Amino acid sequence: MDMIRLNAFFTLKDEVSVAELKKITDELVAKSREDEGNKGYDLFQSTTDPKVMMFCESWENQDVLDRHSAAEHFTYAVPRIG
C-alpha cells in the first residue's frame, strides 16, 4: 500500500485559546511521532486566521493509521480539541 498523507483542518471554538490548545496538542504531536509507521506529524496555524489549524500527518499505511487513531494519546486529545 502507498503512504497516506492527511491534512486535517479545524477551527478553534471562540472559548478555546491557542495556549489551551497547545497544552493538548504538544503531547499529541510528540507521542504521535513515536507511533509505529509515522513518517511525519505536525501542527500548523494559519497566518490569516489564528483560530484555523491544520494537522499534517504521514503514515506508512492504513493499518498503522488505524492503530494511531485508537491510541490513548489520540482518543484523549481529539475530543478536547473539538
Contacts in CASP RR format, 6 or more apart in sequence:
PFRMAT RR
TARGET T0000
AUTHOR 0000-0000-0000
METHOD contacts of the structure
MODEL  1
MDMIRLNAFFTLKDEVSVAELKKITDELVAKSREDEGNKGYDLFQSTTDP
KVMMFCESWENQDVLDRHSAAEHFTYAVPRIG
1 61 0 8 1.000
1 62 0 8 1.000
2 61 0 8 1.000
3 39 0 8 1.000
3 58 0 8 1.000
3 59 0 8 1.000
3 60 0 8 1.000
3 61 0 8 1.000
4 57 0 8 1.000
4 58 0 8 1.000
4 59 0 8 1.000
4 60 0 8 1.000
4 61 0 8 1.000
4 62 0 8 1.000
4 65 0 8 1.000
5 56 0 8 1.000
5 57 0 8 1.000
5 58 0 8 1.000
5 59 0 8 1.000
6 55 0 8 1.000
6 56 0 8 1.000
6 57 0 8 1.000
6 58 0 8 1.000
6 59 0 8 1.000
6 65 0 8 1.000
7 54 0 8 1.000
7 55 0 8 1.000
7 56 0 8 1.000
7 57 0 8 1.000
8 54 0 8 1.000
8 55 0 8 1.000
8 57 0 8 1.000
9 52 0 8 1.000
9 53 0 8 1.000
9 54 0 8 1.000
10 52 0 8 1.000
10 53 0 8 1.000
10 54 0 8 1.000
10 81 0 8 1.000
10 82 0 8 1.000
11 49 0 8 1.000
11 51 0 8 1.000
11 52 0 8 1.000
11 53 0 8 1.000
12 18 0 8 1.000
12 21 0 8 1.000
12 51 0 8 1.000
12 52 0 8 1.000
12 53 0 8 1.000
13 82 0 8 1.000
14 51 0 8 1.000
16 82 0 8 1.000
18 45 0 8 1.000
18 50 0 8 1.000
18 51 0 8 1.000
21 53 0 8 1.000
21 81 0 8 1.000
24 77 0 8 1.000
24 80 0 8 1.000
24 81 0 8 1.000
25 43 0 8 1.000
25 77 0 8 1.000
25 81 0 8 1.000
27 73 0 8 1.000
27 77 0 8 1.000
28 73 0 8 1.000
28 74 0 8 1.000
28 77 0 8 1.000
29 41 0 8 1.000
29 42 0 8 1.000
29 43 0 8 1.000
31 71 0 8 1.000
31 73 0 8 1.000
32 38 0 8 1.000
32 41 0 8 1.000
32 57 0 8 1.000
32 68 0 8 1.000
32 71 0 8 1.000
32 73 0 8 1.000
32 74 0 8 1.000
33 40 0 8 1.000
33 41 0 8 1.000
35 41 0 8 1.000
35 64 0 8 1.000
35 67 0 8 1.000
35 68 0 8 1.000
35 71 0 8 1.000
36 64 0 8 1.000
36 67 0 8 1.000
37 59 0 8 1.000
37 60 0 8 1.000
37 61 0 8 1.000
37 64 0 8 1.000
38 57 0 8 1.000
38 58 0 8 1.000
38 59 0 8 1.000
38 60 0 8 1.000
38 64 0 8 1.000
38 68 0 8 1.000
39 58 0 8 1.000
39 59 0 8 1.000
39 60 0 8 1.000
40 56 0 8 1.000
40 57 0 8 1.000
40 58 0 8 1.000
41 55 0 8 1.000
41 56 0 8 1.000
41 57 0 8 1.000
41 58 0 8 1.000
42 55 0 8 1.000
42 56 0 8 1.000
42 57 0 8 1.000
43 53 0 8 1.000
43 54 0 8 1.000
43 55 0 8 1.000
43 56 0 8 1.000
44 53 0 8 1.000
44 54 0 8 1.000
44 55 0 8 1.000
44 56 0 8 1.000
45 52 0 8 1.000
45 53 0 8 1.000
46 52 0 8 1.000
46 53 0 8 1.000
46 54 0 8 1.000
57 65 0 8 1.000
59 65 0 8 1.000
59 68 0 8 1.000
68 74 0 8 1.000
69 75 0 8 1.000
END
